[in-house]
Amino acid sequence: MRRKVLAAGALAGFAATLGGCISVKAPDKPIVIELNINIKQEVVYRLAGDASQTIDKNKDIF
């Protein structure tokens, strides 16, 4: 039983190596990476920080 398992594993290994060769080639066209960045959260955070400082400086207005 163990010999059959080892033989099957060896056969699978040989078949994998005979499957073909792998070639790596650089593309002809440049690689384009599209980045969609959401900066709304950062802007809202900064505005909230500025608003809290303004409220702290002018407590009598509010």
C-alpha positions as a Python dict, from the first residue, in 0.01 Angstrom:
ca = {
    (1, 'M'): (0, 0, 0),
    (2, 'R'): (278, 242, 94),
    (3, 'R'): (465, 164, -228),
    (4, 'K'): (157, 248, -434),
    (5, 'V'): (123, 583, -260),
    (6, 'L'): (492, 664, -312),
    (7, 'A'): (476, 551, -674),
    (8, 'A'): (170, 766, -737),
    (9, 'G'): (343, 1065, -575),
    (10, 'A'): (657, 1013, -784),
    (11, 'L'): (450, 979, -1100),
    (12, 'A'): (263, 1300, -1020),
    (13, 'G'): (595, 1478, -957),
    (14, 'F'): (738, 1365, -1290),
    (15, 'A'): (420, 1462, -1473),
    (16, 'A'): (433, 1809, -1319),
    (17, 'T'): (791, 1866, -1435),
    (18, 'L'): (712, 1750, -1790),
    (19, 'G'): (406, 1974, -1819),
    (20, 'G'): (591, 2257, -1991),
    (21, 'C'): (832, 2538, -1925),
    (22, 'I'): (754, 2870, -1764),
    (23, 'S'): (873, 3189, -1927),
    (24, 'V'): (852, 3534, -1773),
    (25, 'K'): (839, 3822, -2019),
    (26, 'A'): (799, 4194, -1961),
    (27, 'P'): (479, 4343, -2107),
    (28, 'D'): (496, 4562, -2415),
    (29, 'K'): (260, 4823, -2269),
    (30, 'P'): (318, 5005, -1940),
    (31, 'I'): (141, 4874, -1633),
    (32, 'V'): (-144, 5105, -1529),
    (33, 'I'): (-248, 5115, -1165),
    (34, 'E'): (-571, 5297, -1091),
    (35, 'L'): (-605, 5426, -738),
    (36, 'N'): (-940, 5545, -612),
    (37, 'I'): (-865, 5725, -288),
    (38, 'N'): (-1139, 5858, -66),
    (39, 'I'): (-1012, 6168, 116),
    (40, 'K'): (-1350, 6276, 249),
    (41, 'Q'): (-1287, 6123, 591),
    (42, 'E'): (-960, 6313, 637),
    (43, 'V'): (-1118, 6645, 536),
    (44, 'V'): (-1414, 6593, 771),
    (45, 'Y'): (-1174, 6502, 1052),
    (46, 'R'): (-970, 6819, 998),
    (47, 'L'): (-1284, 7033, 985),
    (48, 'A'): (-1411, 6874, 1307),
    (49, 'G'): (-1079, 6948, 1476),
    (50, 'D'): (-1085, 7310, 1361),
    (51, 'A'): (-1446, 7349, 1471),
    (52, 'S'): (-1372, 7214, 1818),
    (53, 'Q'): (-1080, 7457, 1854),
    (54, 'T'): (-1300, 7747, 1739),
    (55, 'I'): (-1570, 7651, 1989),
    (56, 'D'): (-1313, 7627, 2271),
    (57, 'K'): (-1173, 7972, 2185),
    (58, 'N'): (-1517, 8139, 2155),
    (59, 'K'): (-1728, 7978, 2426),
    (60, 'D'): (-1935, 8293, 2476),
    (61, 'I'): (-2062, 8287, 2116),
    (62, 'F'): (-2222, 7942, 2143),
}
